[in-house]
Amino acid sequence: MKEVVIGFLGCGNVGGGVWNLLENFSKEIAHRNHLRVRVKKVLVRDVNKARSCAVPAELLTTDVNEVVCDPEISIVVEFMGGEQPATEYMLLALRAGKTVVTANKVALALNWHRLQAAAQEKNVGLYYEASVGGAIPIINVLQNSLQANRIGHMMGIINGTTNYILSRMYENGEDYRDVLGDAQRLGLAEPNPAADVEGLDAAYKLSIMASLAFHGRVPFSKVYAEGITKLTAMDISCGKEMGYVLKLLAIAKREGNTVQVRVHPTFLPQAHPLSSVNGSFNAIYLHGHACQEMMLQGRGAGDMPTASAVVSDILRAATAHEHIHPTFANTAEADPSLVFDDNWESQYFVRLAAEDRPGVLEKIAGWLARENVSIATMLQKGKADDGRVPLIIVTHAAREQSLRKALASFDKAVCTVESVIRVEA
Ligand SMILES: NC(=O)c1ccc[n+]([C@@H]2O[C@H](COP(=O)([O-])OP(=O)(O)OC[C@H]3O[C@@H](n4cnc5c(N)ncnc54)[C@H](OP(=O)(O)O)[C@@H]3O)[C@@H](O)[C@H]2O)c1
């Protein structure tokens, strides 16, 4: 039986899950893959810390060289998180001729070109299934299973923390701050939740998915990111009344060579397949010209679901005859053949606080019409405390810049714009 010797960079939630899965699945791995996977060294920050797995103390080290320079180790598995020093450590491993498996979307999204170049130079592999969607095999699907497609659009719920928060706000009418506090107590949100709630985590993942789907580098810097921090229970309940569910969506669309990549809160019709993806689940809905509509759904985080993707990558790497890399020119800059469009077309949900007197609706419709924005539906709620009434408008499809220009022209003495949320069909 072949033995593959591997080293870990990190041993926290994901690392602990990978250790446990390798241990409790070793018989199946031996039987199915004729492989014994042996972990030789584990890099951590603190060797005395209590761990969720029974890694022997003598394997732990705080010296990265003991992992990346060990000639016996052929695969280095990284789950430290963050851009640095993870990127530099992965580069050390690749340059030392080791295949790298990583769960780290930040390091990959920002330094993919450097990592891939180093891997190709040494003819070793770079595997990153766990970097997007946890257990969902979206990387493999985009890279291999959907090769015969032109992907026209992709919409993903790819951040479990925000999906948990929004699902609870939708179900129970709770406020953002209260649910965030609960999510932090339950360990579903980080003590510093900024990367999740500001949409950055989803933007890193979208940059990776869109690059694979569109066969050209879509850098993180090109992804528009807007988070969920300004959403109110009122927006969600008004949307619900109008038949919508609110999700933080990562959206990538392509028409010819024009692409749009954006992460923002989005209202979806209740009947849309993504609308019923709740709690900490992730899902990716896409359309290819041959495969047509498809949705992949599963656990987007957690030690075991993430370990499922990481261990599958380890097994694939250990048994590959040839390592496969994306075929597009993986450079730091965006693929020059792609045109990035930030003036996308969407419907918009606009909540206003408007004066309650005749003629106001006409004025608002007029300001919108000046920028070619027309109203599809309107909902007026009871009086607010300050005498203004909440007025909700859903527009027909309009251009982003036209909508912004129109809203900027509103006379504040007549109405103020309280929130703007995009609506997808
Ligand atoms: N958690 C998930 O559900 C999930 C899902 C998908 C992908 N990921 C990705 O997986 C990666 C790891 O996440 P995690 O939740 O497992 O993180 P974590 O629990 O914080 O674990 C990080 C590990 O890396 C070690 N580490 C960090 N910085 C180090 C440094 N400078 N030198 C040496 N060791 C260092 C830590 O050592 P100590 O233990 O000694 O502190 C710890 O063992 C991240 O990139 C994350 O985005 C996570």
The ligand as a Gaussian input file, in Angstrom:
#p B3LYP/6-31G(d) Opt

LIG

0 1
 N      -14.135000      27.118000      10.159000
 C      -14.783000      26.742000       9.076000
 O      -15.907000      26.225000       9.143000
 C      -14.143000      26.951000       7.728000
 C      -14.837000      26.554000       6.562000
 C      -14.213000      26.679000       5.315000
 C      -12.951000      27.236000       5.244000
 N      -12.334000      27.659000       6.395000
 C      -11.008000      28.245000       6.285000
 O      -10.084000      27.385000       6.941000
 C       -9.037000      28.146000       7.517000
 C       -8.917000      27.805000       9.002000
 O      -10.107000      28.076000       9.683000
 P      -10.308000      27.565000      11.194000
 O      -11.710000      27.887000      11.523000
 O       -9.834000      26.195000      11.350000
 O       -9.329000      28.568000      11.975000
 P       -8.782000      28.436000      13.468000
 O       -9.668000      27.550000      14.275000
 O       -8.529000      29.812000      13.952000
 O       -7.378000      27.674000      13.308000
 C       -6.231000      28.305000      12.835000
 C       -5.039000      27.409000      13.134000
 O       -3.869000      27.968000      12.552000
 C       -2.856000      28.156000      13.550000
 N       -2.181000      29.411000      13.230000
 C       -2.732000      30.594000      12.913000
 N       -1.783000      31.511000      12.672000
 C       -0.597000      30.879000      12.832000
 C        0.756000      31.294000      12.734000
 N        1.103000      32.534000      12.427000
 N        1.709000      30.367000      12.947000
 C        1.405000      29.103000      13.284000
 N        0.131000      28.666000      13.395000
 C       -0.837000      29.536000      13.179000
 C       -3.559000      28.210000      14.888000
 O       -2.693000      27.774000      15.906000
 P       -3.179000      27.648000      17.441000
 O       -4.181000      26.526000      17.441000
 O       -1.966000      27.285000      18.222000
 O       -3.768000      28.957000      17.794000
 C       -4.730000      27.252000      14.632000
 O       -4.356000      25.948000      14.917000
 C       -9.373000      29.606000       7.229000
 O       -8.717000      29.998000       6.056000
 C      -10.872000      29.577000       6.987000
 O      -11.311000      30.622000       6.150000
 C      -12.895000      27.528000       7.618000

